[in-house]
Amino acid sequence: MRAVIQRASRASVSSGGESASIGRGFLVLVGLEVGDTEATCTWAAAKIAGLRLFDDPDGRMNLSLEEVHGEILAVSQFTLAGSIERGRRPSFDNAMPADQARELFGFFVEKLKAAGCRVQTGFFQCHMEVELVNDGPVTFILER
């Protein structure tokens, strides 16, 4: 699993006339890979829910999503499981098949919610337009 976590002032996703958006919080782009399991998603959800990436009054990253009443916009992005190491075209050999990824992404979102996060999601297996105001910019990559 690869996740790109971006601290956002606001973020939104739209596809086919539908949309989802958040205010302050995290935009989390998730790439599920062959071999990822519910245990992988449980670990990642707990890690993301507990991150302290927001500034305290002293300007230090010391506040959690819960402490700032933030939200998460979680977007499944299979291209994160791709590789551009060889050749000029990406390889998606390591990307989890769509039917399995849909189920596991849903499990991941439920784990975020169970951890107390308010979560909006993108649209699985759809072309989406994602907008982000990255606060900082602050961006981290989580891999497992």
C-alpha positions in Angstrom: 0.0 0.0 0.0 1.1 3.5 -0.8 -0.7 6.5 0.5 0.1 10.1 -0.2 -1.1 12.3 2.7 -1.5 16.0 2.1 -2.5 18.5 4.7 -5.3 20.6 3.2 -7.0 23.8 3.8 -9.7 22.3 1.6 -10.0 19.6 -1.0 -12.6 18.2 -3.4 -13.2 15.5 -5.9 -15.8 15.4 -8.7 -16.8 12.9 -11.3 -19.8 12.6 -13.6 -21.8 15.4 -11.9 -21.1 14.0 -8.3 -18.7 15.6 -5.9 -17.3 15.3 -2.4 -15.3 17.9 -0.4 -13.7 18.7 2.9 -12.5 21.7 4.7 -9.4 21.5 6.8 -7.9 18.1 7.0 -6.1 15.5 4.9 -6.4 14.5 1.2 -5.3 10.9 1.2 -4.5 9.2 -2.1 -4.4 5.4 -1.7 -2.8 2.9 -4.0 -3.5 -0.7 -3.1 -1.0 -3.3 -4.3 -1.0 -7.1 -4.7 -0.5 -8.6 -1.3 -2.1 -5.9 0.7 -4.5 -7.2 3.3 -7.0 -6.0 5.9 -4.1 -5.9 8.4 -2.3 -3.5 6.0 -5.3 -1.2 5.9 -5.9 -1.4 9.6 -2.3 -0.3 10.3 -2.5 2.5 7.7 -5.8 3.8 8.9 -4.6 3.9 12.6 -1.4 5.6 11.5 -3.1 8.3 9.4 -5.8 8.9 12.1 -3.2 9.5 14.7 -0.8 11.7 12.7 0.0 15.1 14.3 0.5 17.3 11.2 -1.2 20.5 12.2 0.6 23.4 13.8 0.2 24.2 17.5 0.3 27.8 18.8 4.1 27.6 18.7 4.1 26.7 15.0 5.2 23.1 15.6 3.4 20.1 13.9 1.9 18.8 17.1 -1.9 18.7 16.6 -4.0 15.8 15.3 -6.9 15.7 12.9 -9.2 15.3 15.9 -7.8 18.3 17.7 -8.4 20.6 14.8 -11.8 19.1 13.9 -10.4 18.1 10.5 -11.7 15.7 7.9 -10.3 13.2 5.4 -10.9 13.0 1.7 -9.8 9.5 0.8 -9.3 8.8 -2.9 -8.4 5.4 -4.4 -5.6 6.0 -7.0 -4.3 2.8 -8.6 -1.5 4.7 -10.4 0.3 4.9 -7.0 0.8 1.1 -7.4 2.4 1.7 -10.8 6.1 1.7 -11.7 8.0 3.9 -14.1 11.4 2.3 -13.4 11.7 0.7 -16.8 10.8 1.9 -20.3 8.6 4.9 -21.0 5.2 3.5 -20.2 4.1 2.7 -16.7 3.6 -0.8 -15.5 0.7 -1.7 -13.3 1.7 -5.3 -12.6 1.8 -4.7 -8.8 -1.7 -2.9 -8.7 -4.4 -4.9 -6.9 -7.2 -6.1 -9.3 -10.1 -3.6 -9.2 -12.7 -5.9 -7.5 -10.3 -6.7 -4.7 -9.2 -3.1 -4.4 -12.7 -1.8 -4.2 -13.5 -4.1 -1.2 -10.2 -3.4 0.6 -10.5 0.4 0.0 -14.0 0.3 1.6 -12.5 -1.6 4.5 -9.8 1.1 4.9 -12.4 3.8 4.9 -14.4 2.0 7.5 -11.3 1.7 9.7 -10.7 5.5 9.4 -14.3 6.1 10.5 -14.0 3.6 13.4 -10.9 5.6 14.5 -13.2 8.7 14.8 -12.4 10.4 11.5 -15.0 12.1 9.4 -14.4 10.8 5.9 -15.5 11.7 2.4 -14.4 9.5 -0.6 -13.7 9.8 -4.2 -15.4 7.6 -6.8 -13.9 4.2 -7.4 -12.7 3.3 -10.9 -13.9 6.6 -12.3 -12.1 9.5 -14.0 -12.0 12.2 -11.3 -11.0 15.8 -11.0 -9.2 16.4 -7.7 -8.7 19.9 -6.3 -6.5 20.6 -3.3 -5.2 23.6 -1.4 -2.2 22.1 0.2 -1.5 23.8 3.5 2.2 24.3 3.9 2.8 22.6 1.6 2.8 19.5 3.8 2.9 16.1 2.0 4.0 12.7 3.4 4.2 9.3 1.7 3.2 6.2 3.7 4.3 2.8 2.4 3.8 -0.7 3.8 
